[in-house]
Amino acid sequence: MKNAVALILGGGRGTRLAPLTSIRSKPAVPVAGKYRLIDIPISNCLNSDINKIYVLTQFLSVSLHSHIRSSYSFDKFSGGFVELLAAQETANNGTDWYQGTADAVRKNLIYFDQPDIDYVVILSGDQLYRMDYQDLIRTHITTKADVTISCMPVSRADAKGFGVMQLDDSGRVTGFVEKPQTDAEIDQVRTDPDWIASRGIDGKGRDCLASMGIYVFGKQLLIDILSNSDFTDFGKEVFPQTIETHNVQTHLFDGYWEDIGTIRSFYEANLNLASPDAEFELISSKHPIYTRSRFLPPTQMSGARIKNSLIADGCQIGEGAVIENSIIGLRTIVGKNVTIKNSIIMGAADYERQDNTGVALGIDEDTLIDGAIIDLDCRIGKNVKIIGNADQADTDVQHPICVVRDGIPIIIKKTLLEDGWNLNDADLPKA
């Protein structure tokens, strides 16, 4: 798809995903033990034969930039690239940061206003799904659309968290409501499930079509809209006006799609990947997920019991360890008789064994972790107990050691937990 360019929006603050996003941007959050969230849309682009990719960044972008630079390079003959576009002061942009999704694209129009580009695919950097964007662009061309919005059927209850579209019989968008909260608002944009079924998708009682935050614009139209307006957001401003004056069509999608917006959604999506009947399949010969090549050794295990888990490269799992329903990230060192259940261990950035405290990098002997998230480069001592509880109240997100969100304790990156530390005895300030 040589006449299409992709713009991945990766500059949002991601406050609902704190504390994981207190030190990194949302697209840089590790997922499935060895990837970053940004790898998902980039891989979808490459698998869709779109190799001209811009990533728009702003907040806490250092680790994201490092990951992209070390992961994606192209030979000189392909014409492909993954280019970082950080918020910057220019003669035209002024000194403001990106004020929203549309404003971020407006401030970078110069990069895709090229004669060989006809279509601009706009993507989010914090979603987990697999899609062939060629199908999306094909829908755009076939329907002679000016704008195409990828959407999926959702229930009325779920519709309250999305932008929802109203269609006519041809599939043209005639109305758009951002996060409708009342029955009257939902009725206004309701879609007949029979119409959805006529497009080859079982409505299953889902009578609303929610925007997935995935769009295709004709290049010149996008330039005209943003150059002649001060719109800052696509959902709240660009689409409500565009549907009045242009042919806005939908591309229906009914595969797995998860917006990683909260700690709970992040936690559940990751653990689902470790399930034997995972909704999102990591293994695919036709549509692989790309990431940084680290050249790590295979994981070494000795007398451990592992069930329904993903173990990344370069780990060492000690004798007697029990790992169930968990994600074990790169270079994780697990000591003897450690029990890890229903947890995400993000691993380590290198193999340094101990710091000036004498505590080894990794999880030491006889520790129990259940229902928790352990961020990168943590040093967990012996006989530590970290047990999540759905009834636990949220705690102060600024705490330097442990934060509880949605009943899930998160151990902050590079934390040292000394021997015998117990979450139940920790005096964590409430949110």
N, C-alpha and C positions, 0 to 999 in steps of 0.2 A: 504494500500500500504506500507507494512512493509519494503520493500527493496528499498525504495526511500527516499531521503533527499532533502529538499528545502533550497536554499541559496537566501536570499532576500538582494539585494544590496541597502543599505540605507546610503551610506557615501558621496554622492555628495554634492557640495556646494549649488546647486539650486539658482544661482545668478539671473536668470530670474524671480524667484518668490519673490525676495526681494521687500519690506522690511519684508514680512512674514517670510522669511528665514534668516533675519539678526540676529535673536535671537534664532532660533531653526533650526533643520535639516528639510529637505523637507518632509520626511515621518512622521514627528511629527506635521505637519500643520493640524489644526482642519478642519473637513469636515462634512457637513450635521448636524451641531449643536451639535453633541455628540460623533462623532468618530474622529480618526486620520487617515491620509492616510495609515499608516502602517497596520491598521486593515483590509484593503481590501485584500492584498495578504495573510496575515495570515489566514483570514477567508476562502479564497478560498482553502488554503492548508487543513485546518481542515475539510471543507466540502468535500474535495476530499480524505479523509482518509490518509492524509500525516501529521503525527504529530511529525516528527523530523525536526525542523526548526531552521536555523541559520540566524541571522540578522547581516549583516556586517555594522558597523557604523564608522564614523570618525569625521565629522565636527559638532560642536554644538549639541552634542548628549545627553546632560544631561536630557532634558525633554523626549526625545525618550526612553531612558533607563528607566526612572521613569514610563512612561506609560506602557511599556512592562512588567516590573516587577510586576506592580500592576494589570495587566489585565489577564495574561496567566500563569496558573499553572495546573499541571497534577497530577493525583494520581500515586502512586509508581508502580502500576501494569500495567499501559498502556505503559510505556516506552517512552512516549512523552515528548517533551520539546520545548520551544522557547528560544534559547540561544543567547546572545549578544556576538558578536565578534568585539570588538573595535580595531582600529589600535594600534599596540603595538610593542615595541622593543623586539626582541628575538635574540637568537644566530644565527638563520638561516635567519631571515628577515632583519637584520641590523636596521638602524635608520630611514629609509625612511617611509613616509606615503604612503598610497595606491596611486599608480600612474595612476590608471584607473580600469575599471571593471575586466579585466582579471588578473591584478596584485593583486587586492583585493582577488580574489579567490585563486590565487597561494599562497599567504601568509597564507592561512588557509586550505591548502590541508590536513594537519594532522588530522583535525577534522572529515572529512568524508571518509578518507581512512580506512574504516572498512570492515571486511569480510561479514557483513550482508547487505551491501549497493551495489546495482547494478546500480541505476540510480540517477543522480543529476539534479534536476530541478532548473534552475537559473531564478530569478524573479526580477523585479524592484519594488521599494518601493513607487512609486509616480504615480500610474495609478489607474483609476477607472473603474472596469469591474467585471464581474462574469464569472468564467470559472471552469469547472471540469477538473482538471489536470489528472485524470485517463483517460479521453478521449485522452489527449495529449500523455500520456505514452503508451496508447494502439496503437496509430498511430505509435509511435516509434518502438514498438515491431513488429507490423504487417508488416511494411515496411522493417524490419531488418536494421534499420538506425543506424549509429554511432552517428549522431547528428540530432535532430529534432528542427526546428525553427517554432514557432507559427507565423502565418502571416494572414493578412486580405487584401482584395482587396481595393485599393484606386484609386482615379483619378490621372491623370498625374500631375495636379497642386499640389495635396497634396503629391505626391511622393517625391517632392523636400525636404521634411522635414524628410524622413525616409531612412533606409537602404532597398533597393529594390532588389528582387531576380529574377533571370532568371531560368526557369525550362525546363527539357526535358519532353517528353510525359508521362513518368512514374511518374513525380512529383519530381524527383531528382533535387536538386539545382545544376546548372552548372555555374552560374555567380552571383556576388553580387556587387552592387554599393552603396556606402554610400552617401546618400543625392544627387542624380543626379540633376544637375541644367540645363542642356541643353537638347534639344529634341533628339540630337544624343545619349546622355547618357541614356535617358529614353527608346529610341527605342531599345537600346542594351539589356535591361532587361524586355521588354514588355512581358506580358502574354496574350494569346488569351482569350477574355472573354468567348468564347464557351468552352474552356478547364475548366475555372472556373465553368461555368454552369454545366458541366458534373460531377462535384463533389458535386452537390446539392446546389450551392450558385449562386444566380443571380448576374452576374457581373455588371449589371446596368451601363454599359459604363465604368466601372472601369477596366483598363487593366494593373494595376501594383499590385504586391503583396508585401506589406510592412511588414518588421519585427516588431513584437510587443515588442521585448526585452524580450521574454519568450522562454527559451531553455530547451531541455533535452539532456544530454550527458550520454553516457555510462561512468561509473565512471572511469574505467581504462584508457580509451582514454583521458578523461579530464586531469587526472593526468599526462599522458605521454606528452600531448601537452604542458602543462604549465611548467612541470619540465624540458623540453628540449628546451625551448625558452625563450626569454625575452619580449614576447608580453605583452602589457599593456591594449589593448582594444579588445573586442570581435568583434565588427562590422568592425573596420578598419584593424585588423590584423589576428585574429584567424580564422574567417570564410573565407576570401579570400584564405587562404592557405589550410584550411581543405577541402573545396569543390573540390580541385584538387586531393586529395589523399584518401578521404573517402566518404561513402554514407551519404550525408546530405539531409534529407527529410523535407517536410513542413507539418504542421498541419493547415488546413484552419479554420478560425474563422470569423464569420460574426455577432456577437452580439455587444452590446454597449461596446465601449472601448475609454477611453479618457486619454491622457497623460497630467497630470497636470503640464505643464511646464512654464506657464506664468500667470501673474495676470489675464489677460483676460480669459484664459481657466479655471482657478480656479473659477473665478466669475461666468462665464456662466454655468459651470458644476454644481455648487452648486445650483444656482437658478433653473436650469432645474429639480433638484431633488424635488423642491417644486411645480412643475407644476402638474396639474391633469393628464396629459398624459406624465409623465416623461419617458425619454428614458431608464433610469436606475431605476429599481424598488427596493426600499429599503425593502419593505415587501416581505418576502419569507419564507415559512415554511420549505422548503427543504434546502435552502442555505442562512441561516441568516448571518448577519454581526455581529461579536463579538467585544466587547470592554470592557472597565473597568466597573465593577459594582459599582455604586456610592451610591445607596440606598437613592436617593433623593425623596422628596415628589412630588405629581402631580403638574402640573402648575396650578396656580390660576388666573382666569380672572374675571373682573368685568366690564360689560358694554362696552367691546371692540368689534371692528369689524375686523375680520380676514379673509383674502381671499388668497387662493393659497400659503400657507406658511407652514413651519415646525417649531413647537415650541417644544423645548427640555424640559427635566425634570427640575423641581425646579424653574420655572420662576414665576414672579408676573407681570401681565399685568393690568395697571391702567384703570380706567373708562374713556371712550371717546377715548381711543387709537385706531389708525387705522394701521393695519399691512397688507401689500399686497406684494405678490411675493417676500417673504423674508425668510431668515433663522434666527431663534432666538435661540441662544445657551444656554447652561446650566446656570442656576441661574441668568438669565438676569432679572433685575428689570426695568420695563418700567413705567414711571410716567403718570399722567393724560394728556389726550389730545395730546399725542405724536403721530407723524405720521412717520411710517417707510415703505418705498417702495423700491422694487428692491435692497435690501441691505442684507448684511451678518453681523449679530451681533454675535460675538463669545462667549459672555457671561463672566462668572467670575469663578475664581478658588475656591471662598468661599463666605460666606454671610456677610462679613464685610460691615457695612453700610456706614461708613464715615472715612476719614483719618484726618490728623491734619489740613487740610484746611477747614474741616466742610462740604465738598461736598460728597454726597452719592455715593456709588458704583452703577453704572447703568446709566439710561437715565432719566433726570428730565423733569418736566412738559413743555408742549408746544414746544418741540423740533421737528425739521423736519430733517429727514435723507432720502435721495433718491439717489440711485445709488452709494452706498459707502460700504466700509468694515470697521467695527469697531473691532479691535483686543481685546484680553482678558483684563479684569480688568480695563476698562476705566471708567472715571467719567465724564459724559456729563451733563453740567449744564442746566438751564432753557433757553428756547427761542434760543437754538443753531440751526444753519442752516448749514447742510452739504449736498450739492447737487452736484452730479457728472455731468460731461459734456463731451461728446465724443471729443469735440474740445479742451479740456484742455491739455496743454503741460505737458510732464513729468517733475517732479521736483526732486530735490536732494534727493537721496535715503537715505542719512545720516541724514535728518532732524528729530529732536527728537519728533515732534508732528504729522505731517501729510505729507504724500508722495502721489503724484499722479502718477499712472502708467496706461497706456492704457485708459486714461480718467476717471479712477476710483480713487477717494480719499480713502486712507487707513489711519485710525487713529491708531497711534502706540500703542502697548501694554502698559498699565498702564498710559496712557495719561490723564491729567486733562484739560478739556475744560470749562472755566468759563462761567457764564451766559452771553448770548448774543453773543457768539463767532460765527463768520460767515466766512465760507470758502472763499466767494467772497472778503472779506476784508483782508484775510490773505496774508502776503507778503512771499510767499514760493520761495526760490531760485530755479532757473531752473536747470535741469539736465546738 
